[in-house]
Amino acid sequence: MGNICRSPAGENIFRQVVENAGLSDYIHCDSAGTIGIHSGNKPDTRMSKTIRRRGYKVTGHARQFSLQDFEIFDLILVMDNENHKNILKLADTEEKRAKLKMFTSFCLQHHHHEVPDPYYGGDTGFQLVADLIEDGSNGLIEQLKKELDLP
């Protein structure tokens, strides 16, 4: 929602997965929230600490999703149903609606419908978010490699 926990974790983890796959020239990723309350802020320190421990570099600042994102990106991933509804309200064409997917739909090992918001929880919640994002990122990169006909 605010682009300080799940979304920047997703952006930073997926960016590393893309780099490791040698696909940085083909795939660009970014993150945004559906509300602007944290715009300009760095990622949450607890989430940052969790993914840094796993070897990921943490960069970026929060921003709010904009209509222009529909034009810039081919795929728009959301972490939960509430964010899905918020973005769907902005998607005024079938083409835009087709770009919208649940992040967890790419998970290979985990069977969660949503990536839960860890903001008000403890370390276990942040670990689960990192697990889901790593899993979904690996599933997504495999699908993109097939779609782009890349090794």
Residue pairs with C-beta under 8 A, 6 or more apart in sequence:
1 33
1 34
1 35
1 82
1 83
1 117
2 33
2 35
2 37
2 38
2 62
3 31
3 32
3 33
3 38
3 39
3 62
3 63
3 64
4 33
4 38
4 41
4 42
4 43
4 44
4 47
4 62
5 43
5 44
5 46
5 47
5 117
5 118
5 119
5 126
5 129
6 47
6 79
6 115
6 117
6 118
6 129
6 133
7 31
7 32
7 33
7 79
8 31
8 43
8 44
8 47
8 58
8 60
8 62
9 43
9 47
9 50
9 51
9 129
9 130
9 133
10 31
10 77
10 79
10 103
10 115
10 133
10 136
10 137
11 29
11 30
11 31
11 60
12 43
12 51
12 56
12 57
12 58
12 59
12 60
13 51
13 56
13 130
13 133
13 134
13 137
14 29
14 133
14 137
14 140
14 141
15 29
16 55
16 56
16 57
17 134
17 137
17 138
17 140
17 141
18 24
18 27
18 29
18 141
21 141
21 145
23 141
23 144
23 145
23 148
23 150
26 144
26 148
26 150
27 144
30 69
30 73
31 60
31 63
32 63
32 64
32 65
32 66
32 69
33 39
33 62
33 63
33 64
33 65
34 64
34 65
34 82
34 83
34 86
34 87
35 64
36 63
36 64
38 62
39 61
39 62
39 63
39 64
40 61
40 62
40 63
41 61
41 62
42 48
42 60
42 61
42 62
43 58
43 60
43 62
44 119
46 118
46 123
46 126
47 118
47 126
47 129
47 130
48 58
49 126
50 123
50 126
50 127
50 129
50 130
51 58
51 130
52 58
54 130
54 134
65 86
65 87
65 90
67 90
69 76
70 76
70 90
70 91
70 96
70 99
73 99
74 99
75 99
75 101
76 87
76 99
76 100
76 101
77 101
77 102
77 103
77 106
77 140
78 84
78 87
78 100
78 101
78 102
78 103
79 102
79 103
79 114
79 115
79 117
80 114
80 115
80 116
80 117
81 113
81 114
84 100
84 102
87 100
88 97
88 100
90 96
91 97
91 99
91 100
102 113
102 114
103 115
103 132
103 133
103 136
104 110
104 112
104 113
104 114
104 115
104 132
104 136
105 136
106 136
106 137
106 139
106 140
106 143
107 132
107 135
107 136
107 139
108 135
108 138
108 139
108 142
109 135
110 131
110 132
110 135
110 136
112 132
115 129
115 132
115 133
115 136
116 125
116 128
116 129
118 125
118 126
118 128
118 129
144 150
145 151
